[in-house]
Amino acid sequence: MIRQKTIHCGKGTKTYYREVDITMYKNTPRQRGKKRKPSLPKQERLNFKNSVRHLHQVCKSNFTGYDYRVDLTYDNNWLPDSLEAGRKYVDSYLRKVNSMRKKKGLAPARWIAVDEGFDGQGRPHHHLLISGGLDRDTMESLWYTGRGKNAVSLGMTSTERLKFNHDGIEGLVKYITKQALKDYRDKQTEGQLSLADMEGAGVAAEEIVSQSAGSRRRWRQSKNLIQPHEKVNDHAYSRKEILKLVRQPADCEDTKKFFEGRYEGYALDTCRCEYNPVTGTWGIYLTMHRKQEKDTGHRRKKKEVAAA
């Protein structure tokens, strides 16, 4: 049996990004039984890579070139003495951002916050992936404590537009991933992750980073993030088609034309073929983006674009 699983990154089925998994099964997949034994290192590695992939999809579903990366630092007088104290400052900042957004008729911001330097490895600071809509001067002016005449800046801030390619967000998400993978390799399955694994992943997995004791970078997210969703079809391909596709180079023009013809309106970004020697089956994994959107990211409401 050939199973096609389409992962839509965003609302609806005409999302800017989509991923497609085409996998072969010798038998109809059965329901997973109750776990009885701890996962082997190989399975833990696979679970981690799947978590990384899922979070990359979450970022694709929520952030665009109209959104921001915000870096928040502290002056010497305001250095927090704990991670909890630092997060209180960030929570206060996010409340101010959402209050300003409400005044301008914008929805609450979607965000991912990264806390760094709270384990003694550097100076405490924070990074945010956050919705656009407010101008950058406003975003930077809200990093303060106190009220009215007693308001004082907490430190330096930097705000810049997120940078995209067809694979998703560049910059911060890759920066997060490298340390998350290092923490996982050191503390979970030392020696199991290769350099290729580190270079190939997109973003960090929250459950790994937050639960890994002593991890150098931790992150959290807003509750209003859009989750990727999937649709399964067991009759989209034949075994003959799959075996023909895996015999030709994944980056050849015929492969590109085939998949772009199959998924009308989408351009093929990457195609990866993998053989499972245990089951003797092939899998094809695609990432795609909508052609008409080009490189500008998802379309935003006119009022958000104008406000930015």
Secondary structure as the mmCIF struct_conf table of DSSP 4:
data_model
#
loop_
_struct_conf.conf_type_id
_struct_conf.id
_struct_conf.beg_label_comp_id
_struct_conf.beg_label_asym_id
_struct_conf.beg_label_seq_id
_struct_conf.end_label_comp_id
_struct_conf.end_label_asym_id
_struct_conf.end_label_seq_id
STRN STRN1 ILE A 2 CYS A 9
BEND BEND1 GLY A 10 THR A 13
BEND BEND2 TYR A 16 TYR A 16
STRN STRN2 TYR A 17 MET A 24
BEND BEND3 LYS A 26 ASN A 27
HELX_LH_PP_P HELX_LH_PP_P1 THR A 28 LYS A 35
BEND BEND4 LYS A 37 LYS A 37
HELX_LH_PP_P HELX_LH_PP_P2 PRO A 38 LEU A 40
HELX_RH_AL_P HELX_RH_AL_P1 PRO A 41 ASN A 62
TURN_TY1_P TURN_TY1_P1 GLY A 65 TYR A 66
BEND BEND5 ASP A 67 ASP A 67
STRN STRN3 TYR A 68 THR A 73
HELX_RH_3T_P HELX_RH_3T_P1 ASN A 76 TRP A 78
BEND BEND6 ASP A 81 SER A 82
HELX_RH_AL_P HELX_RH_AL_P2 LEU A 83 LYS A 103
TURN_TY1_P TURN_TY1_P2 LYS A 104 GLY A 105
HELX_LH_PP_P HELX_LH_PP_P3 LEU A 106 ARG A 110
STRN STRN4 TRP A 111 GLU A 116
BEND BEND7 GLY A 117 GLY A 117
TURN_TY1_P TURN_TY1_P3 PHE A 118 ASP A 119
BEND BEND8 GLY A 120 GLY A 122
STRN STRN5 HIS A 125 ILE A 130
BEND BEND9 LEU A 134 LEU A 134
HELX_RH_AL_P HELX_RH_AL_P3 ARG A 136 SER A 141
TURN_TY1_P TURN_TY1_P4 LEU A 142 LEU A 142
STRN STRN6 TYR A 144 THR A 145
BEND BEND10 GLY A 146 GLY A 146
HELX_RH_3T_P HELX_RH_3T_P2 GLY A 148 ASN A 150
STRN STRN7 VAL A 152 SER A 153
BEND BEND11 GLY A 155 GLY A 155
STRN STRN8 THR A 157 ARG A 161
STRN STRN9 PHE A 164 ASN A 165
TURN_TY1_P TURN_TY1_P5 HIS A 166 ASP A 167
STRN STRN10 GLY A 168 ILE A 169
TURN_TY1_P TURN_TY1_P6 GLY A 171 GLY A 171
HELX_RH_AL_P HELX_RH_AL_P4 LEU A 172 LYS A 187
TURN_TY1_P TURN_TY1_P7 GLN A 188 GLN A 188
BEND BEND12 THR A 189 THR A 189
TURN_TY1_P TURN_TY1_P8 GLU A 190 GLN A 192
HELX_RH_AL_P HELX_RH_AL_P5 LEU A 195 GLY A 200
BEND BEND13 VAL A 203 VAL A 203
HELX_RH_AL_P HELX_RH_AL_P6 GLU A 206 GLN A 211
BEND BEND14 SER A 212 SER A 212
TURN_TY1_P TURN_TY1_P9 ALA A 213 GLY A 214
BEND BEND15 ARG A 216 ARG A 216
STRN STRN11 ARG A 217 GLN A 221
TURN_TY1_P TURN_TY1_P10 LYS A 223 ASN A 224
HELX_LH_PP_P HELX_LH_PP_P4 LEU A 225 PRO A 228
STRN STRN12 HIS A 229 ASN A 233
BEND BEND16 ASP A 234 ALA A 236
HELX_RH_AL_P HELX_RH_AL_P7 ARG A 239 ARG A 247
BEND BEND17 GLN A 248 GLN A 248
TURN_TY1_P TURN_TY1_P11 ALA A 250 ASP A 251
BEND BEND18 CYS A 252 CYS A 252
HELX_RH_AL_P HELX_RH_AL_P8 GLU A 253 ARG A 262
BEND BEND19 TYR A 263 TYR A 263
TURN_TY1_P TURN_TY1_P12 GLU A 264 GLY A 265
STRN STRN13 TYR A 266 ASN A 276
TURN_TY1_P TURN_TY1_P13 PRO A 277 GLY A 280
STRN STRN14 THR A 281 ARG A 290
HELX_RH_3T_P HELX_RH_3T_P3 LYS A 291 GLU A 293
TURN_TY1_P TURN_TY1_P14 LYS A 294 ASP A 295
BEND BEND20 THR A 296 THR A 296
BEND BEND21 HIS A 298 HIS A 298
HELX_RH_AL_P HELX_RH_AL_P9 LYS A 302 ALA A 307
#
